[in-house]
Amino acid sequence: MTISDYLIVMKQVMIADLKAKLSEYLRYVRQGHTVTVLDRHTPVARLVPYEQQTVLRVREPTGPYGGKIGKVPLPEPADLDVDVVDVLLELRQMER
């Protein structure tokens, strides 16, 4: 089955037909086309041509701290009227 639009032609194939003619559809995809796979007339997958990805490059950190995490100033400790450990223990008891 082929659906054509103004600028593109997209081929659709049922799963059984794809299994029977996999090599044919892979050749079609290698030529730069897209194939939509249907399961009972519902699209479930799309075969698209594989694109070589560029190698991931890691660059040096920039900014005021230059990638040195130890140089980042930490906020002042919060002045709380409650003990955080007690609150945590109470929450854990409530979950049981």
N, C-alpha and C positions, 0 to 999 in steps of 0.2 A: 504494500500500500504506500502510495506517495502523496504527500500533501504539498502543494506549491502555493507560494505567496508571491507578492510583487517582486521581491528581491531574492528570496531563498527557496530552496527545495529541501524539505525535510522528509526523510523516509521513515516510516513506522513499520514495525514488524512484531508479530505475535511471538510469544516465547517458543512455541513448538517449531515455528518456521525458522527462528533464529538458531535453535539447536540443530535443525536439519541442514542449514546452510551457513554455519558460522564462518567458515573461511571466506565465503563470498561477501558477507557483510563486513568482515574485517578488512578485506581488500578495499571495499567502498569507503570505509572510515579512513584508511591509510591515504586515500586520495584527497582527504580534507573535508569529507562530508560528515554529517551527524545522523545517527540512527536512534530513534526513540523506541524503546522496548515496551510492548503493551502486554498486560495480563488481563484478559477478558475486556479488552478495549479501554483499559485504564493504564495510563503511563506509569511505569514503575522504575525505569532507568533510562539513561541516555548514554550512548557510545559516542565519544568525541575523540578527535585525533589527539595523540599524545604530543605535548609540547615540552621540549627540553627546557629545564629550569636552569637559571643561572646559579652559580655557586654562591652560597650565602657568605657575605663578607661581614666580619666583625670590625667595627671601627672603634677608635679610641673614644672613651667617654668625654663629653664636653660639659660645660656649665661651670658654675662657681666653685664646685667641689672637686671637679676633675675626676670623678669616679671613685673617690676615696670615701667610702661609707663612714669610716670612723671620724671624719671631719664634719659630718652633718650634725648641727646642733640639735639636741633632744629637748622636748618641752619639759617644763618643770613638773615634778610629781604633783598629782592632784591632791588637794587637801580635803579628805573625806572624813565625815563624822562616823562612818561605819567601817567595820573590818571586812575587807573584800573576801577573805578566806571564809568568814562566817556566812556571807551571802552566797558564796559558791556552794558551800556544804548544804545550805538550806535549799537551794535550787536542785541539787542532786537528790536530796531526800524527797522532794516533791515529785520527781520523775519516777520514783519507785512505786 
